[in-house]
Amino acid sequence: MDVLSAIKKRSSCRDFKNDQIKKEDLDILIEAALASPTAINLQDLKINVIQDRNLIDDISQECFRLMDENVKKRMQDRNAENIFYNAPTIFILTSPKTVYSDLNAGIVAQSLCLASEHLGLSSCIIGMVAPAFDETNPKNLKSRLDMEENEYFCVSVAVGYANSKKLPHDFDRNQIKEFY
């Protein structure tokens, strides 16, 4: 699949099968993450690859514990019992705090999503995991990922086989401002 097709075809999956992804596909996803560019070539992101179901469930439970009622309702409306929509593989991107941290994490997240689409896998970028790793949370899970003191959560990407899919969003040319 060419890159433009992957971009146009990809949509967020919120309903994953329990089947674990293949080891060779995981290796390709890791390579895609490592090949991603970063601002001023910092290359300082930590790419935490999680397939341990207990750890995934613990992170999810902590997220639900901290969630406000409106978000919990939205998750219930989606039949989501897990913050990662039951995906079997989770990438949690962490970094020392710099002005570029979130930008770099976004670049790597997009690389993971497009590589997943290329492999016939589905993905979902999930930022709602942040409170589970926030230092102001006395029960934060930083130690579960061996995060350093100056390391913080940027974003997570859930990856797996789709149980169901939705169509990609419609394009809105009104989002474009053109200056010629």
URDA-V923438 format. One record per residue. N is the residue number from 1. RES is the residue in three letters. SS is DSSP state (hx for helix, st for strand, lp for the rest). PSI is psi in degrees with one decimal (999 if undefined). Layout:
# URDA-V923438
n=N res=RES ss=SS psi=PSI
n=N res=RES ss=SS psi=PSI
This chain:
# URDA-V923438
n=1 res=MET ss=lp psi=131.0
n=2 res=ASP ss=lp psi=164.5
n=3 res=VAL ss=hx psi=-46.3
n=4 res=LEU ss=hx psi=-37.4
n=5 res=SER ss=hx psi=-41.4
n=6 res=ALA ss=hx psi=-41.4
n=7 res=ILE ss=hx psi=-46.1
n=8 res=LYS ss=hx psi=-31.3
n=9 res=LYS ss=hx psi=-29.1
n=10 res=ARG ss=lp psi=139.4
n=11 res=SER ss=lp psi=160.5
n=12 res=SER ss=st psi=131.2
n=13 res=CYS ss=lp psi=129.2
n=14 res=ARG ss=lp psi=31.4
n=15 res=ASP ss=lp psi=89.0
n=16 res=PHE ss=st psi=150.0
n=17 res=LYS ss=lp psi=160.5
n=18 res=ASN ss=lp psi=-14.0
n=19 res=ASP ss=lp psi=129.3
n=20 res=GLN ss=lp psi=147.8
n=21 res=ILE ss=lp psi=158.5
n=22 res=LYS ss=lp psi=147.1
n=23 res=LYS ss=hx psi=-41.6
n=24 res=GLU ss=hx psi=-32.8
n=25 res=ASP ss=hx psi=-40.0
n=26 res=LEU ss=hx psi=-43.0
n=27 res=ASP ss=hx psi=-39.4
n=28 res=ILE ss=hx psi=-40.8
n=29 res=LEU ss=hx psi=-41.3
n=30 res=ILE ss=hx psi=-42.7
n=31 res=GLU ss=hx psi=-41.0
n=32 res=ALA ss=hx psi=-41.8
n=33 res=ALA ss=hx psi=-44.1
n=34 res=LEU ss=hx psi=-27.9
n=35 res=ALA ss=hx psi=-9.2
n=36 res=SER ss=lp psi=140.2
n=37 res=PRO ss=lp psi=158.4
n=38 res=THR ss=lp psi=157.3
n=39 res=ALA ss=hx psi=138.0
n=40 res=ILE ss=hx psi=30.4
n=41 res=ASN ss=hx psi=40.2
n=42 res=LEU ss=lp psi=-42.7
n=43 res=GLN ss=lp psi=44.7
n=44 res=ASP ss=lp psi=6.9
n=45 res=LEU ss=lp psi=145.4
n=46 res=LYS ss=st psi=131.0
n=47 res=ILE ss=st psi=100.1
n=48 res=ASN ss=st psi=117.2
n=49 res=VAL ss=st psi=119.3
n=50 res=ILE ss=st psi=121.7
n=51 res=GLN ss=lp psi=0.6
n=52 res=ASP ss=lp psi=108.5
n=53 res=ARG ss=hx psi=-36.5
n=54 res=ASN ss=hx psi=-42.2
n=55 res=LEU ss=hx psi=-43.5
n=56 res=ILE ss=hx psi=-45.8
n=57 res=ASP ss=hx psi=-39.3
n=58 res=ASP ss=hx psi=-43.7
n=59 res=ILE ss=hx psi=-45.2
n=60 res=SER ss=hx psi=-45.7
n=61 res=GLN ss=hx psi=-39.9
n=62 res=GLU ss=hx psi=-37.7
n=63 res=CYS ss=hx psi=-46.1
n=64 res=PHE ss=hx psi=-36.1
n=65 res=ARG ss=hx psi=-37.1
n=66 res=LEU ss=hx psi=-10.1
n=67 res=MET ss=lp psi=140.6
n=68 res=ASP ss=lp psi=164.0
n=69 res=GLU ss=hx psi=-34.6
n=70 res=ASN ss=hx psi=-41.6
n=71 res=VAL ss=hx psi=-40.5
n=72 res=LYS ss=hx psi=-42.0
n=73 res=LYS ss=hx psi=-43.7
n=74 res=ARG ss=hx psi=-41.6
n=75 res=MET ss=hx psi=-40.8
n=76 res=GLN ss=hx psi=-40.4
n=77 res=ASP ss=hx psi=-27.5
n=78 res=ARG ss=lp psi=3.8
n=79 res=ASN ss=lp psi=32.6
n=80 res=ALA ss=lp psi=114.2
n=81 res=GLU ss=lp psi=-4.3
n=82 res=ASN ss=lp psi=136.5
n=83 res=ILE ss=lp psi=-24.9
n=84 res=PHE ss=lp psi=13.2
n=85 res=TYR ss=lp psi=34.6
n=86 res=ASN ss=lp psi=17.8
n=87 res=ALA ss=lp psi=140.9
n=88 res=PRO ss=lp psi=-15.9
n=89 res=THR ss=st psi=130.0
n=90 res=ILE ss=st psi=133.8
n=91 res=PHE ss=st psi=122.0
n=92 res=ILE ss=st psi=119.1
n=93 res=LEU ss=st psi=123.9
n=94 res=THR ss=st psi=163.3
n=95 res=SER ss=st psi=156.2
n=96 res=PRO ss=st psi=148.3
n=97 res=LYS ss=lp psi=115.0
n=98 res=THR ss=lp psi=171.4
n=99 res=VAL ss=lp psi=-19.1
n=100 res=TYR ss=lp psi=-4.7
n=101 res=SER ss=hx psi=-52.9
n=102 res=ASP ss=hx psi=-37.7
n=103 res=LEU ss=hx psi=-48.2
n=104 res=ASN ss=hx psi=-40.5
n=105 res=ALA ss=hx psi=-38.2
n=106 res=GLY ss=hx psi=-39.4
n=107 res=ILE ss=hx psi=-47.0
n=108 res=VAL ss=hx psi=-40.1
n=109 res=ALA ss=hx psi=-44.3
n=110 res=GLN ss=hx psi=-39.6
n=111 res=SER ss=hx psi=-43.3
n=112 res=LEU ss=hx psi=-42.3
n=113 res=CYS ss=hx psi=-43.5
n=114 res=LEU ss=hx psi=-38.4
n=115 res=ALA ss=hx psi=-38.5
n=116 res=SER ss=hx psi=-46.8
n=117 res=GLU ss=hx psi=-42.8
n=118 res=HIS ss=hx psi=-36.7
n=119 res=LEU ss=lp psi=-1.0
n=120 res=GLY ss=lp psi=16.5
n=121 res=LEU ss=lp psi=166.0
n=122 res=SER ss=st psi=164.1
n=123 res=SER ss=st psi=164.1
n=124 res=CYS ss=st psi=125.0
n=125 res=ILE ss=st psi=127.1
n=126 res=ILE ss=st psi=115.0
n=127 res=GLY ss=lp psi=-14.3
n=128 res=MET ss=lp psi=1.7
n=129 res=VAL ss=lp psi=-16.9
n=130 res=ALA ss=hx psi=-46.2
n=131 res=PRO ss=hx psi=-26.4
n=132 res=ALA ss=hx psi=-19.7
n=133 res=PHE ss=hx psi=1.9
n=134 res=ASP ss=lp psi=134.7
n=135 res=GLU ss=lp psi=-22.5
n=136 res=THR ss=lp psi=-11.3
n=137 res=ASN ss=lp psi=112.9
n=138 res=PRO ss=lp psi=-22.3
n=139 res=LYS ss=lp psi=24.8
n=140 res=ASN ss=lp psi=154.7
n=141 res=LEU ss=lp psi=19.4
n=142 res=LYS ss=hx psi=-39.4
n=143 res=SER ss=hx psi=-26.6
n=144 res=ARG ss=hx psi=-24.1
n=145 res=LEU ss=hx psi=13.6
n=146 res=ASP ss=lp psi=39.9
n=147 res=MET ss=lp psi=140.3
n=148 res=GLU ss=lp psi=166.1
n=149 res=GLU ss=lp psi=-40.7
n=150 res=ASN ss=lp psi=9.9
n=151 res=GLU ss=st psi=136.0
n=152 res=TYR ss=st psi=158.1
n=153 res=PHE ss=st psi=134.2
n=154 res=CYS ss=st psi=-59.1
n=155 res=VAL ss=st psi=161.1
n=156 res=SER ss=st psi=156.2
n=157 res=VAL ss=st psi=121.1
n=158 res=ALA ss=st psi=136.7
n=159 res=VAL ss=st psi=140.3
n=160 res=GLY ss=st psi=-167.1
n=161 res=TYR ss=lp psi=133.5
n=162 res=ALA ss=st psi=134.0
n=163 res=ASN ss=lp psi=-35.4
n=164 res=SER ss=lp psi=156.1
n=165 res=LYS ss=lp psi=156.6
n=166 res=LYS ss=lp psi=160.8
n=167 res=LEU ss=lp psi=149.4
n=168 res=PRO ss=lp psi=159.4
n=169 res=HIS ss=lp psi=155.6
n=170 res=ASP ss=lp psi=149.9
n=171 res=PHE ss=lp psi=141.6
n=172 res=ASP ss=lp psi=99.3
n=173 res=ARG ss=hx psi=-15.6
n=174 res=ASN ss=hx psi=-13.8
n=175 res=GLN ss=hx psi=-12.1
n=176 res=ILE ss=lp psi=130.0
n=177 res=LYS ss=lp psi=125.8
n=178 res=GLU ss=lp psi=133.6
n=179 res=PHE ss=lp psi=111.1
n=180 res=TYR ss=lp psi=999
